[in-house]
Every structure is written in C-alpha cells, then in structure tokens.
C-alpha cells in the first residue's frame, strides 16, 4: 500500500496581482501557483524584481495600497486567506504564520531591548505571563546559539552584530511555534561565513519543530542545500516547480537552465560563467507579453 502524500500547508492557485494607478495597470504576479507540503521547505527562486517578495506580501496580506489582488486563491491549512477579515488574518500572523525578514538591523526596533522584543511577541500571541515569557525568551536565545543570553536580553540591537541580530529574529519567528515561516532572503545582508551558520540554524530548527518554510532566495546553491522542492519565478510567472533533485538534474524551462549555468562553481574554478543571454531575455519578454495579451482577452 503506497504512502499517502503529505497534506499541503500552503496552496496558491492562479494568483494575479497588479499595481494600479490613475493612468496605468502593471501586472506583478501573473497566475502564480505554489504548493508547500507540511513539514517541508519550498524554495522560491528568481532574479530581483521577479515577484518573490510580492508573493510573501500577498500571503501576509500586506500588499502596497496601490496593489490589488485581481483573482486567485491563497489557502493556509485549507483556509482561504484572500477575502478573510483583517482581524481574523492578523490573528494568524505571528502565531501560525511567522516571517524572517531580509535585513535583521531593520527587522528589530532600535528603541527597545532585545528581551522586550522577544517577550512582547510571546505575551501577545501565546498569552504568557511576564516571567514565563522571559524564560521562553532565554530558552529560544539558547536554541539559536547566542552566548550569555541573559546579558543579550538587556542589550539594544545596535549593540549586536548583524549575525546575532538575525539569530534574534529567527528566535522570535520560531518562539510561538508557528506552522509556517516565510523567510525572505534572510542571509542577503550577512557575510558568507555567517550566511552558512544562519542557513544551518534554520534547517536544524525546521527539522526539530516540523515547521514548514517558504524560503525566498536568488541563490540556487542555498536551494540545493536547504530545500526539499523549488519553484522558479520570472516576471510574476512560475515557470517550473518540482523536487530539488528533479529540477537540478533535468530542467524543462530554458530560464531554469540558464539560472543554473549562471551560478559560479567554486568546486570547478576552471568553469566558465555563462550569463543569461540577451536572446533568452527577449524570448521571456515575448512570452510575458503574449501571456498578458491572452489574460486580457480572457
């Protein structure tokens, strides 16, 4: 008897989002579709401006005022998020859905001590007493391998390094035991050595807790080491999705192949770097234009 497929914790179908102004409409998500299974890590990969962060904002319900969801569905544990009342949706954020932001120095409030920022989240979402929240905060700082957590609790963000601040942000994200964490390029602002430590920390915590992770990145090396599956996005369209091993061994879309070829191979210093060609970019532009025309006719 075959093993049942894991249930999806997050499903996005035909999500279309556009930026609307008085004189123009600019599509930013063009029928995007994603599936993240419970307890897994899905990498959403693509170049800057491809729509990765817009997907995150649509899930969280924090799209810019000028952005409008035109159609589609976002289901979290089977519950439709689009059209959900604002108060009900806010109730999910922090407790059931958490976020790790790109820049830890701006993710933390510079005016408050580290301990206050962790305990405030715990008291709000888990209804803990002050003493219980402080114990949980110390436990989480220990979990993310911060030395002298009691001392760090008394410090302000500017007194910590970028790597330590990101560990604090990760501890906040995991502290309420959410079922989904969205990590939006959480290592971009860090140096290479610290990046490796942070990625390993996220992977270890995800395995320990069983939390599902949507990991946003432009780095295919990170996807290969961290993720179970991957979706490739360009100009708001998902071009290809599948298990990491499958996508890396047999790409179907030329853009995915071009992204892989454009990544430097540190294990092969003699290899030549192949930038994405002008011909492929022109082909992608034609595909996007044709897609928009077809959607407008529909």
C-alpha positions as CSV (number, residue, x, y, z in Angstrom):
1,X,0.0,0.0,0.0
2,X,1.5,3.3,-1.1
3,X,2.2,6.0,1.5
4,X,-0.2,8.9,1.3
5,X,1.2,12.2,0.0
6,X,1.7,14.9,2.7
7,X,-1.1,17.4,3.0
8,X,-0.2,20.9,1.7
9,X,0.0,23.6,4.4
10,X,0.1,26.4,1.8
11,X,-1.5,26.4,-1.7
12,X,-1.5,29.3,-4.1
13,X,-3.5,29.0,-7.3
14,X,-3.7,31.4,-10.2
15,X,-2.8,34.4,-8.1
16,X,-2.9,37.6,-10.1
17,X,-1.8,40.9,-8.5
18,X,-1.4,44.3,-10.3
19,X,-0.2,47.7,-9.3
20,X,-3.0,50.2,-10.2
21,X,-2.5,53.9,-10.8
22,X,-4.8,56.5,-12.3
23,X,-3.4,56.0,-15.7
24,X,-2.0,52.5,-15.8
25,X,-2.1,48.9,-14.6
26,X,1.1,46.9,-14.1
27,X,0.8,43.2,-13.5
28,X,3.3,41.9,-10.9
29,X,2.0,38.4,-10.3
30,X,0.7,36.6,-13.4
31,X,-1.3,33.5,-12.4
32,X,1.3,32.3,-9.8
33,X,0.8,28.9,-8.3
34,X,2.7,27.2,-5.4
35,X,2.3,24.2,-3.2
36,X,4.2,23.8,0.1
37,X,3.7,20.4,1.9
38,X,3.6,20.3,5.7
39,X,7.0,19.9,7.3
40,X,8.9,20.8,4.1
41,X,11.0,23.6,2.8
42,X,10.0,25.2,-0.5
43,X,12.5,27.5,-2.3
44,X,11.1,30.3,-4.4
45,X,13.9,31.4,-6.6
46,X,14.4,34.0,-9.3
47,X,16.1,37.3,-10.1
48,X,15.4,40.6,-8.3
49,X,12.1,42.0,-9.5
50,X,10.6,38.6,-10.4
51,X,7.8,38.8,-7.9
52,X,9.2,36.7,-4.9
53,X,8.6,39.3,-2.2
54,X,5.2,40.2,-3.7
55,X,4.2,36.6,-3.2
56,X,5.2,36.9,0.5
57,X,3.2,40.1,0.9
58,X,0.1,38.6,-0.7
59,X,0.3,35.7,1.8
60,X,0.7,38.0,4.7
61,X,-2.0,40.5,3.5
62,X,0.4,43.4,3.5
63,X,0.4,44.4,-0.2
64,X,1.1,48.1,-1.0
65,X,-2.0,50.3,-1.1
66,X,-1.7,50.5,-4.9
67,X,-1.6,46.7,-5.4
68,X,-4.8,44.8,-6.0
69,X,-5.4,41.0,-6.0
70,X,-7.4,40.5,-9.2
71,X,-8.0,36.8,-8.9
72,X,-6.7,33.6,-7.5
73,X,-6.6,31.7,-4.2
74,X,-4.2,31.5,-1.2
75,X,-5.1,28.7,1.2
76,X,-3.3,28.1,4.5
77,X,-4.2,24.8,6.1
78,X,-7.3,24.8,3.8
79,X,-8.5,28.2,4.9
80,X,-8.8,30.9,2.2
81,X,-6.8,33.9,3.1
82,X,-8.0,36.2,0.2
83,X,-11.1,38.0,1.5
84,X,-10.5,36.9,5.1
85,X,-11.4,39.6,7.6
86,X,-8.4,41.7,8.6
87,X,-8.8,40.9,12.3
88,X,-9.0,37.2,11.7
89,X,-6.0,37.3,9.4
90,X,-4.0,39.3,12.0
91,X,-4.7,36.5,14.4
92,X,-2.8,34.1,12.2
93,X,0.3,36.3,11.9
94,X,3.0,35.7,14.4
95,X,1.2,32.7,16.0
96,X,0.5,30.5,13.0
97,X,2.5,32.3,10.2
98,X,5.8,34.0,11.1
99,X,8.3,35.9,9.0
100,X,12.1,36.2,8.9
101,X,13.0,39.4,7.1
102,X,16.0,40.1,4.9
103,X,17.7,42.8,7.0
104,X,17.9,42.0,10.7
105,X,19.1,45.5,11.6
106,X,15.8,46.9,10.3
107,X,13.6,44.0,11.5
108,X,14.3,44.8,15.1
109,X,13.1,48.0,16.8
110,X,16.2,50.1,17.8
111,X,14.4,51.7,20.7
112,X,13.7,48.5,22.6
113,X,15.9,46.0,24.3
114,X,16.2,42.5,22.8
115,X,14.5,40.8,25.7
116,X,11.5,43.1,25.5
117,X,11.1,42.5,21.8
118,X,11.0,38.7,22.2
119,X,8.8,38.7,25.3
120,X,6.3,41.1,23.8
121,X,5.7,38.7,21.0
122,X,5.3,35.8,23.4
123,X,2.9,37.6,25.7
124,X,0.8,38.8,22.8
125,X,0.5,35.5,20.8
126,X,0.9,32.8,23.5
127,X,-0.7,34.8,26.4
128,X,2.3,34.0,28.7
129,X,3.0,35.8,31.9
130,X,6.0,38.1,32.1
131,X,8.0,35.6,33.9
132,X,7.1,32.7,31.6
133,X,7.8,34.8,28.6
134,X,11.2,35.7,29.9
135,X,12.0,32.0,30.5
136,X,10.9,31.2,27.0
137,X,12.9,34.0,25.5
138,X,16.1,32.8,27.3
139,X,15.3,29.3,26.0
140,X,15.0,30.5,22.4
141,X,18.2,32.5,22.6
142,X,20.0,29.4,23.8
143,X,18.4,27.4,21.0
144,X,19.8,29.8,18.3
145,X,23.3,29.5,20.0
146,X,23.6,33.0,21.4
147,X,26.1,33.1,24.2
148,X,25.2,34.8,27.5
149,X,21.5,35.1,26.6
150,X,20.6,36.8,29.9
151,X,23.1,39.6,29.1
152,X,21.9,39.8,25.5
153,X,18.3,40.2,26.7
154,X,19.4,43.6,28.2
155,X,21.1,44.9,25.1
156,X,19.8,47.0,22.2
157,X,20.0,45.9,18.6
158,X,22.8,48.3,17.7
159,X,25.0,46.5,20.4
160,X,24.8,43.2,18.4
161,X,26.4,42.2,15.2
162,X,24.3,41.5,12.1
163,X,24.6,37.8,12.5
164,X,23.5,38.0,16.2
165,X,20.5,40.2,15.3
166,X,19.4,37.7,12.7
167,X,19.6,34.9,15.3
168,X,17.4,37.0,17.5
169,X,14.9,37.5,14.6
170,X,14.9,33.7,14.0
171,X,14.3,33.1,17.6
172,X,11.3,35.4,17.5
173,X,10.0,33.7,14.4
174,X,10.2,30.2,15.9
175,X,9.3,31.2,19.5
176,X,5.5,30.9,19.1
177,X,5.8,27.5,17.3
178,X,4.2,28.7,14.0
179,X,3.2,26.1,11.4
180,X,4.5,28.2,8.5
181,X,7.6,30.5,8.4
182,X,8.3,32.8,5.4
183,X,12.0,33.6,5.1
184,X,12.6,36.4,2.7
185,X,16.3,36.2,1.7
186,X,17.3,36.1,5.3
187,X,21.1,35.9,4.6
188,X,21.5,38.7,2.0
189,X,22.7,41.3,4.4
190,X,25.3,39.0,6.1
191,X,28.8,37.9,5.2
192,X,29.4,34.5,3.7
193,X,30.6,32.7,6.8
194,X,27.6,34.0,8.8
195,X,25.3,33.1,6.0
196,X,26.3,29.5,6.3
197,X,25.7,29.5,10.0
198,X,22.2,31.1,9.7
199,X,21.2,28.6,7.0
200,X,22.3,25.6,9.1
201,X,20.4,27.1,12.0
202,X,17.2,27.5,10.0
203,X,17.5,24.0,8.7
204,X,18.1,22.5,12.1
205,X,15.2,24.3,13.8
206,X,12.9,23.4,10.9
207,X,13.8,19.7,11.4
208,X,13.4,19.9,15.2
209,X,10.0,21.6,15.1
210,X,8.5,20.3,11.8
211,X,7.6,23.9,10.8
212,X,7.0,24.4,7.1
213,X,9.2,27.1,5.5
214,X,8.8,29.1,2.3
215,X,12.3,30.2,1.6
216,X,12.8,33.2,-0.8
217,X,16.2,33.4,-2.4
218,X,18.1,34.2,-5.6
219,X,20.8,31.7,-4.7
220,X,20.5,28.3,-6.2
221,X,23.3,27.0,-4.0
222,X,21.1,27.7,-1.0
223,X,18.2,25.9,-2.6
224,X,20.3,22.8,-3.3
225,X,21.5,22.6,0.3
226,X,18.3,23.6,2.2
227,X,15.1,23.0,0.3
228,X,13.0,19.9,-0.5
229,X,11.3,21.5,-3.5
230,X,11.7,24.6,-5.7
231,X,9.7,26.9,-7.8
232,X,11.3,29.2,-10.4
233,X,9.6,32.6,-10.8
234,X,10.2,35.2,-13.5
235,X,8.1,38.4,-14.2
236,X,5.4,37.1,-11.8
237,X,5.0,33.7,-13.5
238,X,6.0,30.4,-12.0
239,X,8.0,28.8,-14.9
240,X,8.8,25.5,-13.3
241,X,8.3,23.6,-10.0
242,X,9.3,20.2,-8.6
243,X,11.6,18.4,-6.2
244,X,15.1,19.9,-5.9
245,X,16.8,16.8,-7.3
246,X,14.5,16.7,-10.3
247,X,14.8,20.4,-11.1
248,X,18.6,20.4,-10.8
249,X,19.1,17.2,-12.9
250,X,16.5,17.7,-15.7
251,X,15.3,21.3,-16.2
252,X,12.4,21.8,-18.6
253,X,12.4,25.6,-19.0
254,X,15.4,27.3,-20.6
255,X,15.3,30.0,-17.9
256,X,15.9,27.4,-15.1
257,X,18.8,26.0,-17.1
258,X,20.2,29.5,-17.6
259,X,20.0,30.3,-13.9
260,X,21.9,27.1,-13.1
261,X,24.6,27.9,-15.7
262,X,24.9,31.5,-14.4
263,X,25.8,30.3,-10.9
264,X,29.6,30.2,-10.3
265,X,31.0,26.8,-9.5
266,X,33.5,27.1,-6.7
267,X,34.3,23.4,-7.0
268,X,35.3,23.9,-10.6
269,X,37.5,27.0,-10.8
270,X,38.2,26.4,-14.5
271,X,34.5,26.5,-15.4
272,X,33.2,29.5,-17.5
273,X,30.5,31.7,-16.1
274,X,27.5,31.9,-18.5
275,X,25.3,35.0,-18.0
276,X,21.7,34.8,-19.1
277,X,21.7,35.6,-22.8
278,X,20.0,38.5,-24.5
279,X,18.2,36.1,-26.7
280,X,16.7,34.3,-23.7
281,X,15.7,37.6,-22.1
282,X,14.0,38.6,-25.4
283,X,12.2,35.3,-25.5
284,X,11.0,35.6,-21.9
285,X,9.8,39.2,-22.7
286,X,7.8,37.9,-25.7
287,X,6.3,35.0,-23.5
288,X,5.3,37.5,-20.8
289,X,3.7,39.9,-23.4
290,X,1.8,37.0,-25.0
291,X,0.6,35.8,-21.6
292,X,-0.6,39.3,-20.7
293,X,-2.5,39.6,-24.0
294,X,-4.1,36.2,-23.5
295,X,-5.2,37.1,-20.0
296,X,-6.6,40.5,-21.2
297,X,-8.7,38.7,-23.8
298,X,-9.9,36.1,-21.3
